Every structure is written in structure tokens, then in C-alpha cells.
Amino acid sequence: AQFLERAARIPEAEQVLRRVDSLRPSLPTALPDFQVISGRAPNALDAYSAALRSVQSQRVGKGSLSANADTVASDRAALVARVIEADLARVDSDGPAAADRARQHLDQYRNDLDAATTSILNAELALASSDVPLAGIYASGAVNLAPQSAPAHYVLGVAKYRAGDAPTAE
């Protein structure tokens, strides 16, 4: 798919990604992930939302100890984070309304996310709203909660860079 994309054969790349998604129907994110990075966040948001509804229908009752319950919860958390990321990808084109949608989705699905992921997404929301000091607070909290998390370190680096501290950001 990457080769096809680089060769400007987008429809063929999308066909490959659809096939990849069909191989993992519980977490079909390959094509929507591509759509987010290629500037088609609304399409990705539709796909993530559909997948989230599908996972929701598979949801096992709370308190279940089954491996399936853990898988469903993990898939759901991954999709929720992607929904919010797709909202944030629209901030440049839709302005504050996209950030508001991301904030609403974060509030709606907060119980599906762990504390570190919530902090990372809050930091990204703050960055999208140009609130760099708040982004730094959330990002530092995410790193403290999950010191091995690459996304936490990345968003902290972005916050430090936007605050004018390039050496620390690196």
C-alpha cells in the first residue's frame, strides 16, 4: 500500500488497505488511518465510528473475566482514540468546531480510555487550541503515567517545541 501510495496509485492502495481491514474485522483501521494522513479525516471518522458501533455491539458485560472482554475493551479504546484523532485532524479546516467535537468525544468515551491515553488526548486538544502551557501539563502527566509510551513522549516533545524549548523537545 505504501508503494502504491508513493506511486500515486491511491485507489489501488485503498483497495489493498480494504483487504487488510477485511483480515481483521474487529479492528478495521488500515484504510481510515491512511485517510487521516492523506487529508480525508471525515471519511476516516465515518469508518472509525462504524467500527466503534460494531465493537459496541460485541461488548461483553462489565465484570467479565473473559479474554474476549479484554479484546473488545482494547479494540474499543483504540477506536475511540482514533475517532478523537480524526476530529483533531479536522481542526485546520473546521477550526474550533472540530476541537469541540474532539472534546465531546473524549467526554463521551472517557471511561473506555486509560488515564495516560486520556492525558495524551487532552494534550493534543490543548495543542489544537493553542494552549501550549496546558498541553505541557497534560503531556508531562501522560509521561509520568506511562513512561514507556512513545505517544506520550511525542506529544510532550511537541508541547516543549511549541513552547520554544527545542533542545528538550528533541
N, C-alpha and C positions, 0 to 999 in steps of 0.2 A: 504494500500500500504506500509506503514511503517513496519507493522508486517511482511508482505511478504518479504520485502527487508531484514529485520533483520534475517529472517529465510532462507536467501539465495535463495529465490524463485523469482528471478529477473524477469523472463518472466511473471509470474503471476502479480507481482507488476506493470509492464509496461502495462499489459492488463487493470488493474484497472485504471491506470492513463489515458490511452487512452479513457476509458469510461467517466472519469471525464471531459476530454477535449471535448468530444462529447456533454456534457451537457452545455458547454459554448463555442460554436463555434467562437464567436467573439474574445475570448482571450484564445486560447488553449495553456496554458503554463505548465500544471502539469507535463506531460511527459518530455518535454525539460528541465524544471527546475531540474528534477530528473537526467536527462542525464548529465547536467553540474556538479552536485555534485558527480556523480559517475564516472567522468573522461571521459565522452564521449561528450565533448564540440562540436566537429564537427557535430555530429548528432543533437545536440540541436540547433546549429547555422542554420542548414538547416531547422529545424522546425520553428524556430523563423522567419527566412527570408520568408518562405512560408506564415506564418500567417501575417507578415507585408505586403506582397504583397496583401493578401486578404483584409486586413483592408484598404489598399490604394485604392483598387477598390471601397470601400464603402464610401470613403472620400466625404464629403459634401462640397460644395463651400465655400470659405472664406467669412467671414462676416455673415454666417448663425447663427441665434439665436436658432436653434432647439436643443432640448435635445440630439437628435441623433448626431449632430455635436460635442457636448461636449463629448459624449461617445466615438465616433470614435477617437477624438483627445487624449482622455485619454488612450484608448487601444493602440493607435499608440505610444504614449510616453512610455508606459510600455514595449512594444515590442522592441522599439529602445534601451532602457536601457538594456534589456536582450541580444540583439544582441551584444552590446559592452561588456557586462559582459562575454558572451560566448567567444568573441575574447580574453579577458583578461585571461580567464581560460586556454587558449592555450599557454600563454607566457612561461610556464615552458617547454613545449615540442617543441614549434616552435620558441622560442626566440624572438628577436626584430621584426621579421616579423609579429607576432601576435599583438604586441603593435602597429605597424604601421597600421595594418588593423583596430584595435580599434580606432585609431586616425582618420583614413579616414572615418569610420562610424560616429564618433562623428561630424566631419566636415559636412558630408553629411546630417545628420539628426538634426543638431543643432537647427533648427527652430521648431522642434517638442518637444523640451525639455524646461522645465523651468530653470531659472538661477541656482537654488540650485542643481538640478539634474545634470546640466552641470558641476558645480563645483565639485560635488561628483565624477563624472566620470573622470574629469581631475585629481583629487587627486589620484584615483585608477590607472590611466595611469602613473602618476608620480611615484607612488609606484612600479608599474610593471617595470619601467625603472630605479629603484633605486635612484630616485631623491627625497630624503626624505624632504629636505627643501621646494621644490616646492609643494610637496604633502601637507605639513603642511599649506602652504599659501592657497591652494585651499580648503582644508578641513575646515580651520578656516572661510573662506569666505562662505562656504556652511552652517556652523552652524549659522553664522550671518544672512544669508538669510532665513534660515528655522530652528529656534531654537528648534522646537519640532520634528525635523526629526531624527529618530533613525539611518538611514543610514549615515547621516551627522556626527552625534556624533561617530558612529562606525569608520568611516574612519579617523576622527580626532584622535580617540584613537589609531588606528593602526599607524598613522603617528607619534604620540607622542611616542609610544612604540619603533618604529624603530629608532627614534631619541635618544633613551636611556632614556626617561623620563617615566619610568613605573608607578610611583605614579600618575602623571597627566593622563596617558593613562587609568588607572583604573577608 
